[in-house]
């Protein structure tokens, strides 16, 4: 690829709902521009984007893929992203570094949950949004219905730049509103087309849409609005093109184009549109950064001659190569052999050799200029969300905020001795996918893995085996229950007295236990008067109570929200010790706890479920069956938002169930809220099971 300047770079992320045809449209762009010489197919596992084993076997995109091609004198950096919501983190990281989002909409299905998620990420990062209505060669395709849905969701500034002539199985022609021409495409998949006059029966429709486009463009620009009225309600072709370009880049207009990616219909006009109307890195919004070591915000303008500044947005572990870090050059330029400072770690990294990627295929990249996307291997201590810069630029780019996990599982090693290999493998998998999290929970005694859905974690487990050679058992995580009391016990006594020759053991305490407000925590009060227990033993009393609270008397879960006062006792000049008082306090607490109406508490989560209205009844019924309580409802575009509180123990399979009952169109978020009492009939089962496990462990 010849030397490219920043003004000739176009950075495009292709996103949308699963099944909208993103991967085939990406393949079509590569094939139409000559970047590949064979049009791959998903069924054959031969596409450039979906090359990993799990993508080929499942026939869906799981990873984002960085692609490159050239069109005339433009370089296109493309990231094809997954549509399945389990892998939404890849969409968000791609949106962070690209300048234009092509949001692909299935003409047969219209606006779906994934469409709206992609649009919300593009809006969050302030990048240009273009809608591409794809799969217009499918039998049930409806361009008009899809346009109407887009306008319902995104308002009147959704601007139709094209419309299909013969959508459906025979689709091969598009009317271009800007050119006011009919574009007729070849059937060989190369994307070539010829221009013709618009058929007589479509002229009125084309003129009407052309006029609407002029009005939308004029409405957003005071100068053009004046010309519009001065020229009798129109604009010159030059004014229209300049105004449209300016307003698309200003994100005031959301253009809509037509394609059938699997047959390359509309692909070349789409590429031409991206190159002509979409922003270069020099025209895109500046990146927000913080000055190193502080919180002061600053804007980083794309300066081709400035200090080099690089942001890492993706990591990939390559066999026989090591970890490959994908980056965008925010400012300046970088070449192989340059030393940059990792501003997050304050460590120097050498960029030994740069690459440009096309799926799994890589080529050497001599220099990456401002706005370019590249990759580098074997950085020692650099990860996703890290900023690398030259000496004179001490800033950290604002990080990608990844979505919180929605599902948890616990895993154990199938083979003793594999624990270190498992930990290492999980760490590498987290590097590749920051939405996958793991930790060891000492309270539960389990390694907990968490992610965006059941498929997400299934993929992680299969990659753990395939890449790192370890097998694991996957089980449901234990629930972090808590214990507390509901009644006050004014006096509970315990005397620890032991004589075994020589010094004995003597500790004698009277405690008072009372419940605290939920969330108030533990409080210890020393009410000893007259030195009946010497002050030096009081800390031991508190320590004994705290140790007893770690595994409560009811079901061996931590105790919370209890106030304990020591108010009387006795001691022995010779036999008393800190240990004796610690034991006495622990036993007194356990005894008093069981007299104070003990109860089990369970974690309650707030969930926010977004679904099409047609599924509201089923979703609300399912929430109720999970002991959930509906707390409110709202509307977001065409979607309904249900807010509820649900016990964590009932959320284990919720992501999977929600997809099932909403045909994949429902999504949810969750976060911890508070603890509540477990219903008595459920509590008795949990307590019995916990006591059985305890007895077996200590048999």
C-alpha positions in Angstrom: 0.0 0.0 0.0 1.4 3.4 -1.0 2.2 6.1 1.5 -1.0 7.4 3.0 -1.7 10.8 4.5 -4.2 11.3 7.4 -6.7 13.2 5.2 -7.0 10.1 3.0 -7.7 7.6 5.8 -11.3 6.5 6.6 -11.8 4.6 9.9 -15.1 2.7 9.8 -16.7 0.3 12.3 -19.3 -2.1 11.0 -21.9 -2.9 13.7 -25.5 -4.0 14.2 -27.7 -6.8 15.4 -26.6 -10.4 14.9 -27.7 -11.7 11.5 -27.9 -8.3 9.8 -25.1 -9.3 7.4 -22.1 -7.4 8.7 -19.5 -10.0 8.0 -20.7 -10.6 4.4 -20.8 -6.8 3.8 -17.2 -6.5 5.1 -16.2 -9.4 2.8 -18.0 -7.6 -0.1 -16.0 -4.4 0.6 -12.7 -6.3 0.6 -13.6 -8.2 -2.6 -15.0 -5.2 -4.5 -11.8 -3.2 -3.8 -9.4 -6.0 -4.7 -8.1 -6.6 -1.2 -9.0 -10.3 -1.5 -9.4 -12.3 -4.7 -12.0 -14.8 -3.5 -15.4 -13.9 -2.0 -15.5 -16.0 1.2 -18.7 -17.6 2.6 -19.8 -18.0 6.2 -21.1 -21.6 5.6 -17.6 -22.6 4.3 -15.8 -20.8 7.1 -13.8 -18.9 4.5 -14.5 -15.2 5.3 -11.7 -12.8 6.2 -13.4 -11.7 9.4 -14.5 -14.9 11.0 -11.4 -17.1 11.1 -11.2 -18.5 14.6 -12.2 -22.1 15.1 -15.2 -21.2 17.3 -16.4 -18.6 14.8 -16.2 -21.1 11.9 -18.0 -23.8 13.8 -20.7 -21.6 15.2 -21.1 -19.5 12.1 -21.2 -16.2 14.0 -18.7 -13.4 14.7 -17.2 -13.7 18.2 -14.2 -11.3 17.9 -13.9 -8.0 16.2 -11.7 -8.2 13.1 -9.5 -5.4 11.8 -9.5 -5.2 8.0 -7.8 -2.9 5.5 -8.3 -2.0 1.9 -7.7 0.8 -0.5 -10.1 2.6 -2.8 -8.6 4.9 -5.3 -6.2 7.0 -3.1 -8.1 6.3 0.2 -7.1 3.8 2.8 -10.0 2.2 4.6 -9.4 0.8 8.1 -12.5 -1.3 8.9 -13.5 -3.2 12.1 -16.1 -5.8 11.6 -17.8 -6.4 15.0 -19.9 -9.2 16.5 -23.7 -8.7 16.6 -24.5 -11.2 19.4 -24.9 -9.2 22.6 -22.6 -11.6 24.5 -19.7 -10.0 22.7 -20.8 -6.3 22.9 -17.5 -5.3 24.5 -15.8 -5.7 21.1 -18.3 -3.3 19.6 -17.6 -0.7 22.3 -13.8 -0.9 22.0 -14.1 -0.6 18.2 -16.4 2.4 18.5 -13.8 4.1 20.8 -11.2 4.3 18.0 -13.1 4.7 14.8 -14.5 7.9 13.2 -17.6 6.5 11.4 -20.1 3.8 12.4 -21.9 2.0 9.6 -24.8 0.4 11.5 -26.2 -2.4 9.5 -29.9 -3.1 9.7 -31.6 -6.2 8.4 -34.2 -5.2 5.8 -36.4 -8.2 6.8 -36.3 -7.6 10.6 -36.0 -3.8 10.8 -34.6 -2.1 13.9 -33.5 -4.6 16.5 -31.9 -4.5 20.0 -28.4 -4.7 18.5 -29.2 -1.8 16.2 -30.0 0.4 19.1 -27.0 -0.8 21.2 -24.6 0.0 18.3 -26.3 3.5 17.8 -26.0 4.2 21.5 -22.2 3.4 21.6 -21.7 5.6 18.5 -23.5 8.4 20.2 -21.5 7.9 23.5 -18.2 8.3 21.6 -19.5 11.1 19.4 -18.7 9.4 16.1 -20.6 9.8 12.8 -23.5 7.4 12.3 -24.7 6.0 9.0 -27.4 3.4 8.6 -27.0 0.7 6.0 -30.2 -1.2 5.2 -28.8 -4.6 4.1 -30.1 -7.9 2.9 -32.5 -6.2 0.4 -32.2 -9.3 -1.7 -34.2 -11.4 0.8 -37.8 -12.3 0.2 -39.3 -10.5 3.2 -37.1 -7.3 2.8 -39.0 -4.1 3.4 -37.0 -0.9 3.0 -40.0 1.4 3.7 -40.8 -0.4 7.0 -37.1 -0.2 8.1 -36.9 3.5 7.2 -40.0 4.2 9.2 -38.6 2.3 12.3 -35.3 4.2 12.0 -37.2 7.5 12.0 -39.3 6.4 15.0 -36.1 5.7 16.9 -33.8 8.5 15.7 -36.1 11.3 14.4 -36.6 13.2 11.2 -32.9 13.7 10.5 -32.7 10.1 9.2 -32.0 11.0 5.6 -32.7 8.7 2.7 -29.8 8.9 0.2 -30.9 5.9 -1.8 -33.9 3.6 -2.2 -34.1 0.1 -3.7 -36.0 -0.4 -7.0 -36.8 -4.1 -6.9 -36.2 -5.3 -3.3 -36.6 -9.0 -2.8 -35.1 -12.0 -4.5 -34.5 -10.1 -7.8 -32.9 -7.0 -6.2 -30.2 -5.5 -8.5 -31.0 -1.7 -8.7 -30.9 1.3 -6.5 -32.0 4.9 -7.1 -29.3 7.4 -5.9 -31.0 10.5 -4.6 -27.9 12.6 -4.8 -26.9 11.7 -8.3 -30.6 11.4 -9.3 -29.6 8.2 -11.3 -30.6 4.6 -11.3 -27.6 2.3 -10.4 -27.9 -1.2 -11.9 -25.5 -3.8 -10.6 -23.8 -6.8 -12.1 -24.7 -10.2 -10.8 -21.1 -11.5 -10.5 -20.5 -10.3 -7.0 -17.8 -7.7 -7.9 -20.1 -4.8 -7.2 -19.8 -3.1 -10.6 -22.7 -1.0 -11.7 -23.9 1.2 -14.5 -25.8 4.5 -14.3 -29.2 5.0 -16.0 -32.0 7.5 -16.1 -34.5 6.9 -13.3 -37.6 5.0 -14.7 -40.6 7.2 -15.3 -42.7 5.5 -12.6 -40.0 6.4 -10.0 -39.2 9.9 -11.0 -41.8 11.6 -8.8 -40.7 9.6 -5.7 -37.0 10.4 -6.4 -37.8 14.1 -6.9 -39.8 14.2 -3.6 -37.0 12.5 -1.7 -34.4 14.8 -3.3 -36.4 17.8 -2.2 -36.8 16.4 1.3 -33.0 16.0 1.5 -32.5 19.6 0.4 -34.8 20.7 3.1 -33.1 18.7 5.8 -29.7 20.0 4.7 -30.9 23.6 4.6 -32.7 23.3 8.0 -29.4 22.6 9.7 -27.4 25.5 8.3 -28.4 29.2 8.6 -26.5 30.3 5.5 -28.0 27.5 3.4 -31.5 28.2 4.9 -31.2 31.8 3.6 -30.1 30.5 0.1 -32.9 28.0 0.2 -35.5 30.7 0.5 -33.7 33.1 -1.8 -33.6 30.4 -4.5 -37.2 29.4 -4.3 -37.0 26.4 -2.0 -33.9 24.7 -3.5 -30.1 24.5 -3.5 -27.6 24.1 -6.2 -26.0 20.6 -6.5 -22.7 22.0 -5.2 -24.4 23.6 -2.2 -26.3 20.4 -1.4 -23.2 18.2 -1.5 -21.1 20.6 0.6 -23.9 21.1 3.1 -24.6 17.4 3.3 -20.9 16.6 3.8 -20.5 19.2 6.5 -23.7 18.2 8.4 -22.9 14.5 8.3 -19.5 15.2 9.8 -21.2 17.4 12.4 -23.5 14.5 13.2 -26.6 16.5 12.4 -27.8 14.1 9.7 -28.0 10.3 9.8 -27.7 9.1 6.2 -29.3 5.8 5.0 -27.9 3.7 2.2 -28.9 0.4 0.6 -27.0 -2.9 0.1 -27.2 -6.6 -0.4 -23.7 -7.5 0.9 -23.7 -11.2 -0.1 -24.0 -10.1 -3.8 -22.1 -6.8 -3.5 -25.1 -4.8 -4.6 -24.7 -1.2 -3.3 -21.2 -1.9 -1.9 -19.2 0.3 -4.2 -21.6 3.3 -3.8 -21.3 2.8 -0.1 -17.5 2.9 -0.3 -17.6 6.0 -2.5 -20.0 7.6 0.1 -17.6 6.8 3.0 -14.6 8.3 1.2 -16.5 11.4 0.0 -18.7 12.3 3.0 -17.3 10.6 6.1 -14.7 12.3 8.2 -10.9 11.7 8.0 -9.0 11.5 11.3 -8.2 15.2 10.9 -11.9 16.0 10.8 -13.1 13.7 13.6 -13.9 14.8 17.2 -10.8 15.3 19.3 -10.0 12.5 21.9 -10.5 13.4 25.5 -7.5 12.7 27.8 -6.4 13.4 31.3 -3.0 14.8 32.2 -0.8 12.0 33.6 -1.1 11.8 37.4 -4.2 14.0 37.6 -7.8 14.4 36.7 -7.5 17.6 34.5 -9.2 17.0 31.2 -7.7 18.1 27.9 -8.6 17.6 24.2 -6.1 16.0 21.9 -6.2 17.4 18.4 -5.0 15.1 15.6 -1.6 16.7 14.8 0.3 14.8 12.1 3.5 16.7 13.1 3.0 16.4 16.9 4.4 14.1 19.5 3.4 10.5 18.9 0.4 9.4 20.9 -1.0 5.9 20.7 -4.1 4.2 22.3 -4.3 0.4 22.6 -7.9 -0.8 22.1 -7.5 -4.6 21.6 -5.2 -7.5 22.4 -5.0 -10.8 20.6 -3.0 -13.8 21.6 -1.4 -15.3 18.5 0.1 -18.8 18.5 3.9 -18.7 18.1 3.8 -14.9 18.1 2.6 -13.9 21.5 0.2 -11.1 22.4 -0.5 -8.6 19.6 -1.6 -5.1 20.7 -3.9 -3.2 18.3 -3.6 0.6 18.4 -4.8 3.8 16.9 -2.3 6.7 16.4 -4.1 9.7 18.0 -1.4 12.2 17.0 2.0 12.2 15.4 3.3 9.0 13.8 5.2 5.9 14.9 7.6 3.5 13.2 9.2 0.2 14.1 12.0 0.6 16.7 10.6 3.7 18.4 10.5 4.0 22.2 7.3 5.3 23.8 6.2 5.7 27.4 3.2 3.8 28.7 1.6 6.7 30.6 -0.7 4.3 32.6 2.3 2.3 34.0 5.1 4.9 33.6 7.2 2.4 31.8 9.1 2.6 28.5 8.0 0.2 25.7 9.7 -0.4 22.4 7.5 -0.8 19.3 9.8 -3.4 17.6 7.8 -4.2 14.5 4.5 -2.7 13.2 1.9 -4.6 11.2 -1.4 -3.9 9.4 -4.0 -6.6 9.7 -6.5 -8.1 7.4 -8.3 -10.6 9.5 -5.6 -13.1 10.6 -3.2 -12.0 7.7 -0.6 -9.4 8.6 1.7 -7.3 6.5 4.6 -5.1 7.7 3.7 -1.5 8.3 6.7 0.9 8.0 5.0 3.9 9.5 1.6 4.5 11.1 0.5 8.1 10.7 -2.1 10.1 12.6 -5.4 8.3 12.5 -4.0 5.0 11.3 -4.7 1.6 12.9 -1.8 -0.8 13.4 -0.7 -3.7 15.5 2.5 -4.5 17.4 3.7 -7.7 19.1 5.6 -8.4 22.3 5.0 -5.3 24.3 6.1 -6.1 27.9 3.6 -4.4 30.0 0.9 -2.8 27.9 -2.7 -3.7 27.9 -6.1 -2.6 26.5 -6.9 1.0 27.5 -3.3 2.0 27.8 -1.8 5.1 26.3 1.7 5.3 24.8 3.3 8.6 24.0 6.5 10.4 23.3 8.4 12.2 26.0 6.8 15.6 25.6 3.2 14.4 25.9 2.1 13.2 29.4 -1.6 12.4 28.9 -3.8 9.4 29.3 -6.7 8.8 26.8 -10.0 8.3 28.6 -10.6 4.6 28.9 -13.2 2.4 27.2 -15.8 1.6 29.9 -16.8 -2.0 29.3 -20.3 -3.3 30.3 -20.7 -4.9 33.7 -21.0 -8.7 33.7 -24.5 -10.3 33.5 -23.7 -13.9 34.4 -21.4 -15.8 36.7 -20.2 -19.4 36.9 -17.7 -21.2 39.1 -15.0 -23.5 37.9 -12.7 -26.1 39.4 -9.8 -28.0 37.9 -10.5 -31.5 36.6 -6.9 -32.4 37.3 -4.9 -31.6 40.4 -1.9 -29.4 39.7 -3.6 -27.5 36.9 -4.5 -24.5 39.1 -1.6 -22.3 37.9 -2.2 -23.1 34.3 -5.9 -22.2 34.7 -5.0 -18.9 36.4 -2.5 -18.0 33.6 -5.0 -19.0 30.9 -7.8 -17.0 32.4 -5.5 -13.9 32.7 -4.6 -14.2 29.0 -8.3 -14.6 28.0 -9.1 -11.5 30.1 -6.4 -9.6 28.2 -8.1 -10.5 24.9 -11.6 -9.8 26.2 -11.9 -7.3 29.1 -15.6 -8.1 29.5 -14.6 -11.5 30.8 -13.6 -11.3 34.4 -12.5 -13.8 37.0 -11.4 -13.9 40.7 -11.1 -16.3 43.5 -13.7 -15.8 46.2 -12.3 -17.0 49.6 -15.7 -16.7 51.2 -17.3 -19.0 48.7 -14.1 -21.1 48.1 -14.6 -20.9 44.4 -13.0 -19.4 41.3 -15.7 -17.2 39.8 -15.8 -16.3 36.1 -18.2 -13.7 34.8 -19.2 -12.4 31.4 -22.1 -11.1 29.2 -24.0 -14.4 28.7 -23.9 -18.2 28.7 -22.4 -18.4 25.2 -19.7 -15.9 26.2 -18.5 -18.1 29.1 -18.9 -21.3 27.0 -16.5 -19.8 24.4 -14.1 -18.8 27.2 -14.1 -22.4 28.6 -13.5 -23.9 25.2 -10.6 -21.5 24.5 -9.1 -22.3 27.9 -9.0 -25.9 26.8 -7.9 -25.3 23.2 -5.2 -22.6 23.8 -4.0 -23.6 27.3 -4.7 -27.3 27.4 -6.7 -27.4 30.7 -10.1 -29.0 31.4 -12.3 -27.5 34.0 -15.6 -28.4 35.7 -18.2 -25.6 35.5 -20.8 -25.3 38.3 -23.3 -22.7 39.6 -21.6 -20.3 41.9 -22.6 -20.4 45.6 -24.7 -17.5 46.7 -23.0 -15.1 49.3 -25.8 -15.3 51.9 -25.5 -13.4 55.1 -26.8 -14.0 58.6 -28.3 -11.6 61.1 -30.7 -11.4 64.0 -34.2 -9.9 64.5 -34.5 -9.8 68.3 -32.5 -8.4 71.2 -30.9 -10.7 73.8 -30.1 -8.7 76.9 -27.8 -11.2 78.5 -25.9 -14.3 77.3 -23.2 -15.8 79.5 -20.3 -18.1 78.7 -17.5 -19.2 81.0 -14.5 -20.8 79.5 -12.7 -22.7 82.2 -10.1 -25.4 81.7 -7.6 -27.0 84.1 -4.9 -29.3 82.9 -2.1 -28.9 85.4 -0.1 -25.7 85.7 -1.8 -22.7 84.3 -5.4 -23.2 83.4 -7.7 -21.2 81.1 -10.3 -18.9 82.4 -12.5 -16.3 80.6 -16.0 -15.3 81.6 -18.2 -12.9 79.7 -21.8 -11.5 79.6 -22.8 -10.2 76.2 -25.8 -8.3 75.0 -26.8 -8.7 71.3 -29.2 -6.5 69.3 -30.0 -6.1 65.6 -28.8 -3.1 63.6 -30.5 -1.4 60.7 -29.8 -3.2 57.4 -26.4 -2.1 56.1 -25.3 -0.5 59.4 -22.7 -3.2 59.9 -21.1 -4.4 63.2 -20.7 -2.4 66.3 -18.9 -3.5 69.5 -19.4 -1.7 72.8 -17.3 -2.0 76.0 -19.7 -1.4 79.0 -17.4 -3.0 81.6 -17.3 -1.0 84.9 -15.2 -1.6 88.0 -12.6 -3.7 86.2 -14.6 -7.0 86.4 -12.8 -7.7 83.2 -9.4 -6.0 82.9 -9.1 -3.6 80.0 -6.3 -5.6 78.4 -8.7 -8.4 77.7 -11.4 -6.3 76.0 -9.8 -6.4 72.6 -9.7 -10.2 72.8 -13.4 -10.2 73.5 -14.1 -8.1 70.4 -11.7 -10.4 68.4 -13.6 -13.5 69.5 -16.9 -12.0 68.5 -15.6 -11.0 65.1 -14.1 -14.4 64.4 -17.4 -16.1 65.3 -19.1 -13.7 62.9 -17.0 -14.9 59.9 -19.0 -18.2 59.8 -22.4 -17.7 61.5 -24.0 -20.2 63.7 -27.1 -20.6 61.5 -25.6 -21.8 58.2 -21.9 -20.8 58.4 -22.3 -17.6 56.4 -20.9 -14.2 57.5 -22.9 -12.3 60.2 -23.8 -8.7 59.5 -25.7 -5.8 61.1 -25.3 -6.8 64.8 -24.5 -4.7 67.8 -22.6 -6.6 70.6 -21.9 -5.2 74.1 -19.8 -6.8 76.8 -21.2 -5.6 80.1 -20.1 -8.1 82.8 -17.8 -11.0 83.5 -15.0 -12.2 85.7 -11.3 -13.2 85.5 -8.6 -15.1 87.3 -5.3 -13.6 88.3 -3.3 -16.6 87.1 -5.4 -18.5 84.5 -7.0 -15.7 82.5 -5.5 -14.9 79.1 -6.4 -13.2 75.8 -7.1 -16.6 74.3 -9.4 -17.6 77.1 -11.5 -14.4 76.7 -11.5 -14.8 72.9 -12.9 -18.3 73.2 -15.5 -17.3 75.8 -16.7 -14.3 73.7 -17.0 -16.5 70.5 -19.0 -19.1 72.3 -21.2 -16.5 74.1 -21.9 -14.9 70.7 -22.9 -18.2 69.0 -25.2 -19.0 71.9 -26.8 -15.6 72.0 -27.1 -15.4 68.2 -29.3 -18.5 68.1 -31.6 -17.1 70.8 -32.0 -13.8 68.9 -34.3 -15.0 66.1 -31.6 -15.5 63.5 -32.4 -15.1 59.8 -30.7 -15.7 56.5 -30.2 -12.7 54.1 -29.8 -13.0 50.3 -28.4 -10.5 47.9 -31.0 -8.6 45.8 -30.1 -7.1 42.4 -31.7 -4.3 40.5 -32.3 -5.4 36.9 -33.3 -3.2 33.9 -34.7 -5.2 31.0 -35.2 -3.7 27.6 -37.6 -5.6 25.3 -40.0 -5.0 22.4 -43.5 -4.3 23.7 -44.8 -7.7 22.3 -42.8 -9.6 24.9 -43.7 -7.4 27.9 -46.2 -9.9 29.4 -43.9 -12.9 29.1 -40.9 -11.1 30.5 -42.8 -9.7 33.5 -44.3 -13.2 34.2 -40.8 -14.7 34.2 -39.5 -12.0 36.6 -42.4 -12.7 39.0 -41.6 -16.5 38.8 -38.1 -15.6 40.0 -39.4 -13.9 43.1 -38.9 -10.6 41.4 -40.7 -7.3 42.2 -41.5 -4.9 39.3 -40.5 -1.4 40.4 -41.2 0.6 37.3 -41.6 0.8 33.5 -40.3 3.2 30.9 -40.1 3.7 27.2 -36.9 3.9 25.1 -37.7 4.5 21.5 -39.8 1.5 20.4 -38.6 -0.6 23.3 -40.0 -1.0 26.8 -37.8 -0.8 29.8 -38.8 -2.9 32.9 -37.2 -2.2 36.2 -37.3 -4.8 38.9 -35.5 -6.3 41.9 -34.7 -10.0 41.9 -32.7 -12.3 44.2 -29.3 -13.2 42.9 -30.1 -16.9 43.3 -32.8 -16.5 40.7 -30.6 -14.8 38.1 -28.2 -17.6 37.2 -29.7 -18.5 33.9 -31.6 -15.2 33.3 -29.5 -14.0 30.3 -30.3 -17.3 28.4 -34.0 -17.4 29.4 -34.5 -13.7 28.4 -33.1 -14.4 24.9 -35.3 -17.4 24.6 -38.6 -15.7 25.5 -37.8 -12.6 23.4 -36.4 -14.3 20.4 -33.0 -12.8 21.1 -34.4 -9.2 21.2 -34.3 -8.6 24.9 -31.3 -7.3 26.8 -30.7 -6.5 30.5 -28.4 -4.8 32.9 -28.0 -5.7 36.6 -26.3 -4.3 39.7 -26.2 -5.2 43.4 -28.8 -3.3 45.5 -29.1 -4.7 49.0 -29.7 -7.8 51.2 -33.2 -9.0 52.2 -34.5 -11.9 54.3 -34.8 -15.2 52.6 -38.4 -16.6 52.8 -38.7 -19.2 55.6 -39.5 -22.2 53.4 -36.4 -21.5 51.2 -34.3 -20.6 54.3 -34.9 -24.0 55.9 -33.6 -25.8 52.8 -30.5 -23.7 52.6 -29.7 -24.1 56.3 -30.2 -27.9 56.2 -28.0 -28.2 53.1 -25.3 -25.9 54.7 -25.3 -27.9 57.9 -25.1 -31.2 56.0 -22.1 -29.9 54.0 -20.4 -28.7 57.3 -21.0 -32.1 59.0 -19.5 -34.0 56.0 -16.5 -31.7 55.8 -15.8 -32.2 59.5 -16.6 -36.0 59.7 
